[in-house]
Amino acid sequence: MHATPYRLRLADGGDIQEIAVMSRCLIEVGLRGWTWHPTRVARALRARETCVLVADIGGCAAGFAITEFGDTRAHLSLFAVKPAHQRRGIGLAMIEWLLESALTAGIDHFTVEMRANNFAARSFYEALGFRQQQYIAGYYQNIEPAIRMRRDLNRLATLS
Ligand SMILES: CC(C)(COP(=O)(O)OP(=O)(O)OC[C@H]1O[C@@H](n2cnc3c(N)ncnc32)[C@H](O)[C@@H]1OP(=O)(O)O)[C@@H](O)C(=O)NCCC(=O)NCCS
């Protein structure tokens, strides 16, 4: 099968709705309400410490990552690739881009939380050198537990 090429770029206003819908359908699915609604995504786009990265296919967002950059820690708040485009290395390319950016910014470590039963995401992050740091009971709406994973950024370590 011929895979459509993608490119990574920063999100703009035209991506807000698509990102919010991906959040609802791919990440918040099964949870009450819609926490990453368009207004919140728009706020993330405007926040100086937040990077909203998009994997663009034909002018549309096929995947996205929202990352908050602190002084020593970068935190991946939200991340997904549309099912039709998964297992093509797009997620990997986005996280590598973010890890490189964090390294350049002098960030010490990268963290992310996911539902404890999201074994696909856990395998994905493990493949990228993340390690489980914490099990957090009731993290999602006091019902679902989360796993926090961490990737230390060592200038001497290779990213791949
Ligand atoms: C997690 C996610 C972003 C991965 O995106 P992706 O573009 O499909 O990932 P890649 O193609 O770059 O995968 C890289 C490697 O991660 C691992 N991986 C990815 N998806 C996997 C899966 N479903 N099961 C097991 N391992 C997986 C594999 O080692 C894979 O390499 P391979 O395809 O050569 O075997 C995607 O599955 C997704 O959007 N899931 C739904 C939303 C979600 O769970 N977001 C993360 C919450 S924090």
PDBQT file of the ligand as one rigid body, heavy atoms in Angstrom, charges set to zero:
ROOT
HETATM    1  C1  LIG A 201      -0.050   5.823  20.740  1.00  0.00    +0.000 C 
HETATM    2  C2  LIG A 201      -0.138   6.323  19.301  1.00  0.00    +0.000 C 
HETATM    3  C3  LIG A 201      -0.075   7.841  19.300  1.00  0.00    +0.000 C 
HETATM    4  C4  LIG A 201       1.029   5.754  18.476  1.00  0.00    +0.000 C 
HETATM    5  O1  LIG A 201       1.043   6.402  17.201  1.00  0.00    +0.000 OA
HETATM    6  P1  LIG A 201       1.599   5.645  15.872  1.00  0.00    +0.000 P 
HETATM    7  O2  LIG A 201       1.854   6.699  14.845  1.00  0.00    +0.000 OA
HETATM    8  O3  LIG A 201       0.683   4.555  15.498  1.00  0.00    +0.000 OA
HETATM    9  O4  LIG A 201       2.977   5.026  16.409  1.00  0.00    +0.000 OA
HETATM   10  P2  LIG A 201       4.234   4.560  15.533  1.00  0.00    +0.000 P 
HETATM   11  O5  LIG A 201       3.775   4.040  14.211  1.00  0.00    +0.000 OA
HETATM   12  O6  LIG A 201       5.209   5.685  15.485  1.00  0.00    +0.000 OA
HETATM   13  O7  LIG A 201       4.777   3.359  16.444  1.00  0.00    +0.000 OA
HETATM   14  C5  LIG A 201       6.133   3.284  16.874  1.00  0.00    +0.000 C 
HETATM   15  C6  LIG A 201       6.323   2.024  17.700  1.00  0.00    +0.000 C 
HETATM   16  O8  LIG A 201       5.531   2.095  18.921  1.00  0.00    +0.000 OA
HETATM   17  C7  LIG A 201       5.019   0.770  19.227  1.00  0.00    +0.000 C 
HETATM   18  N1  LIG A 201       3.554   0.753  19.031  1.00  0.00    +0.000 N 
HETATM   19  C8  LIG A 201       2.773   1.677  18.426  1.00  0.00    +0.000 A 
HETATM   20  N2  LIG A 201       1.474   1.328  18.453  1.00  0.00    +0.000 NA
HETATM   21  C9  LIG A 201       1.425   0.136  19.076  1.00  0.00    +0.000 A 
HETATM   22  C10 LIG A 201       0.354  -0.754  19.393  1.00  0.00    +0.000 A 
HETATM   23  N3  LIG A 201      -0.918  -0.493  19.071  1.00  0.00    +0.000 N 
HETATM   24  N4  LIG A 201       0.645  -1.897  20.049  1.00  0.00    +0.000 NA
HETATM   25  C11 LIG A 201       1.925  -2.208  20.388  1.00  0.00    +0.000 A 
HETATM   26  N5  LIG A 201       3.008  -1.396  20.101  1.00  0.00    +0.000 NA
HETATM   27  C12 LIG A 201       2.745  -0.249  19.456  1.00  0.00    +0.000 A 
HETATM   28  C13 LIG A 201       5.676  -0.178  18.210  1.00  0.00    +0.000 C 
HETATM   29  O9  LIG A 201       6.929  -0.576  18.753  1.00  0.00    +0.000 OA
HETATM   30  C14 LIG A 201       5.861   0.750  17.006  1.00  0.00    +0.000 C 
HETATM   31  O10 LIG A 201       6.857   0.302  16.107  1.00  0.00    +0.000 OA
HETATM   32  P3  LIG A 201       6.450  -0.762  14.941  1.00  0.00    +0.000 P 
HETATM   33  O11 LIG A 201       5.227  -0.253  14.271  1.00  0.00    +0.000 OA
HETATM   34  O12 LIG A 201       7.661  -0.748  14.042  1.00  0.00    +0.000 OA
HETATM   35  O13 LIG A 201       6.219  -2.067  15.638  1.00  0.00    +0.000 OA
HETATM   36  C15 LIG A 201      -1.480   5.837  18.638  1.00  0.00    +0.000 C 
HETATM   37  O14 LIG A 201      -1.607   4.439  18.838  1.00  0.00    +0.000 OA
HETATM   38  C16 LIG A 201      -2.721   6.524  19.155  1.00  0.00    +0.000 C 
HETATM   39  O15 LIG A 201      -3.069   7.624  18.712  1.00  0.00    +0.000 OA
HETATM   40  N6  LIG A 201      -3.442   5.887  20.100  1.00  0.00    +0.000 N 
HETATM   41  C17 LIG A 201      -4.712   6.433  20.602  1.00  0.00    +0.000 C 
HETATM   42  C18 LIG A 201      -4.497   7.654  21.489  1.00  0.00    +0.000 C 
HETATM   43  C19 LIG A 201      -3.522   7.387  22.601  1.00  0.00    +0.000 C 
HETATM   44  O16 LIG A 201      -3.513   6.316  23.223  1.00  0.00    +0.000 OA
HETATM   45  N7  LIG A 201      -2.668   8.391  22.861  1.00  0.00    +0.000 N 
HETATM   46  C20 LIG A 201      -1.627   8.302  23.879  1.00  0.00    +0.000 C 
HETATM   47  C21 LIG A 201      -2.172   8.637  25.192  1.00  0.00    +0.000 C 
HETATM   48  S1  LIG A 201      -0.917   9.324  26.208  1.00  0.00    +0.000 SA
ENDROOT
TORSDOF 0
